Every structure is written in C-alpha cells, then in structure tokens.
C-alpha cells in the first residue's frame, strides 16, 4: 500500500529542485542568495522550490542566529533524520509503518526476515521511492533495493551523478527518520545507467 500520489507529483520530479537539494545536501545552512547564485534561478523561483522540498520533508529551514542588528536570514538544510529533522518526514514514516503493519497482517507470506524497526524503515523507504517514480524491489535477505529500470535514467541522463547522489541522500534521510538499524551502504556500479541496485547495511554488520 502506498500514498497513491502520481510519480510526477514528487518534489524531485523537477531537476531544478534536485539541483537545489543537492546543494543543501553538500552543505547545510544555505541562504536563498547562495542558491540563486549557484543555480541562476530567480529568487522567487528558488523560494518556491525550497517550499516544495520542505513540504515533502526533504529540506528544513531555520532562522539565522545573529549577534548584531539586522533581520535574521533564513537558512536551509537537507533533512538527514539526525541533526536536521523534518516533522513531515517523521509523519510520513509513521504512516508508512502503519500501512506496512496492516499489509503484513492481511497478506499471507513467509515470516519477515527483519526485525520490526528495520521493517518499518523499509516501509518508509519503499513509499518514498514509489512517490518519486521508482518501482523498488527489496530483497530482505541480501538487504538490497533494486531500482531498475531507473525512472530518471533517460529523462535526466546528463545529470546522472547528481541524481544518484541526491537519491542516496534522500534514502539515508528516510531510513534515519524512520529510526532503526538500517542505513545506506552504497550503490552498485553498472555500465548500464538504467540499472540501479542500492545496498543497505544492518547495524549488526558494521565492524
């Protein structure tokens, strides 16, 4: 069960928003002026994109702490689920876990291979990926998430590196916001840009 939103509704369906999210993932506490300079977008357009990213739980804002006179600037950071937490992302994770629990009670199948906290992380991750236009296939034994074919490989082929970085950052943020033992370990390299398999890591596997 998912939220049922069309894929194109996702905040990251627009590359300008992807670019802005990439910038705030690279460095937190960005101002609108900095983002305007980096993207060559109009300030109002940047603000609209930022608001959309905030609404989807990918970005958070905070007022600058000033020790001198003047109006505090608004600072924007990417949600990471640890130091930059979004109530939107937490709410989405809780709702996904509830839907996942219902599905596991209703649908027959083998006993889950993961503990409850990890399952709830997977619930949140899958729903976020579906909303972003992916059709994720999760292997609980191998702790992999297959995103092949990549929904963005063709339409944004020239921006593959940025897209992959942003998607991995979002996935880690969603897992952290859901709370549990799983984290993103990396992406398996492939010569085919349409192929994408993300490797997860359980806390018990860490050295």
N, C-alpha and C positions, 0 to 999 in steps of 0.2 A: 504494500500500500504506500502510495506517495501523496504528495500535496496536490498533484493533478495540474500544476501550472504548466503552460506550454513552454517548450525549451527556450524560445525566443524571448521569454519574459525575464530570463536570468539577467542579473546585473552585469555578468561578464560576457553576455552575448554581443556587447558593443566593444570594439577594440580600444576606443579612447578610454573607456573605463578600465579595461585591462591594463593599459599603459599607466594610468594614474595609480591603480592598485599596485602595480609592480614598483613604482617609485616609492610608495609609502611602505611597501614590504622591505625594500632595500634600506630605508632609513625612516625612522619614526619622527613624529613631531614636525611634519611638513606644513608650511603655510600655503594658502591659495596662491600667493605671489610666486612662490618657488615652483609650484606645479604648473602655473601659467607659463613661466619661463622655460620649463623643461618640455612642455607639450605644444606650445604655440597656440593653445586654445584660448578663447575669450574667457575672462574671469567668471562671467555668469555661467558659461558652459561648464567650467571646471566645478563650480559650486553645485550645479545640478547633478553632475556625475558623482560628486562626493556624497551628496544626499542620497542618491540611489544606492551607492555602496554601503552607506550607513543603514539604510532601510533593510538591506539584505543581510546585514550582520557582518560585513567584510571589513568595515572601517569604523573607527570610533574617533570622536573629537573631544577636545578638552581646551579650556581657556588657558592661555599663557600666564604663568606666574611672573608678575613684574614687581621690581623693587623701585621703579622710577615712575613718574607720571606718564599718563597716556593710556589709551584704550588697549586692553589686552588682545592679542591676536588669537585666532582660533587655530589650534594645532591638530593635525590629522595623522593618525597612525593606523597601520593594518592590524586587524584583530589577530591575536595569536593564542587566545584562550588561556593565557597565563598572566602576563603583565598588562596586556591590552584586551580587556574582556568586553564582549558585546552582549547586552541583555537579549537582543534579538536572536543571536546565535545560540545562547543558552536555552531560550524558549523553544526554538526550532529543534534543538537536540532532545529536549524533554518530550516534545510532541512526537518526534520520530521514534523514541524509545517506547512510548505508549502504544503507538501503532504496531511496532515490531512485536511487542509482547502479545498483542491481540492476534496477530497473524500466526505466531508460533503456537498459540493455544488452539487456534481454529484449524490450521492446516496440518495434516499428518506428515510425518517425516522422521528422520533419524534424530537422535538426541544431539543437541548443539555441541560442537567441539570446543567452543569458547565459553568462558565464564560470563556471567550476566553483564558485568561492566563493559567487557570487550564487545559483547553482542550489541549493547546499546550504542557503543561507538560506531560499530558497523552500520547500525540503523541510521544514525545521523549522517554518516558519510555517504551512504547509498542515496538517501533522499536528496542531499545537496548535489550530488553528481547527476542524478536524473533531472533535477531542476536546471542544471547547467547544460543539458542536452546530451549527456552521455547515457549509455546503456551498460552500466557496470556489471561485471561478473565476478563475484567474490568466491575465492577458494579459502575456506576457513582452515583447512589443514596446512596449506602452503603459505597462508597469510598473504595472498596476492589479490590485487584488484585489477582485472583486465578491462581496459577502456578501448578496446579495438572493435570496430574502427573508430578512430578519434573523430569526434564531431566537429573539430576545428581544424583538422589537418589540411583540408583542401581550401576552405574559405580564408584561412589566415596562414598559409604555408610559409610566407616570408617572415612571419613573426613567431616561428615555432619555439625558439629558445625562450622568448619572453613568456609565451603562453604556457609552456611546460613549467617554468619557474613559478608563475602565478598560481597555476592549478595545484602544484605540490604544496605551496604555501597555504592555500585555502584548505587543502585536505588535512594538513597538520593542525591548522587552527580549529577545524571542525572536530577532529579527534580530541584535541586538548579541551575544547569547550564541553564536550560530552563527558569527559572525565573517565579515565580507565587506563589499562596497561598498554594499549596500542599506540604506536607512533609511526610516522612515515620513515622508512629506511632509505628509499631512493626509487629511481625509475630504471628499469632495464633498458639498455640501449638497443636500438634496432635500426637497420638500414632503411626500413620502410616507415615513413613518417606517420602512416595510418595505424601502425602497431604501437600499443602502449600498455605496459604492464607495470603497475606500481607495487613495490614490495613493502609490506608492513613489518613491524618488529614488535614482539611482545616483551614486556619488561623483564620477564624471566629469561629471555635470550640474551640480554645485554651482558657483556663481560664484566 
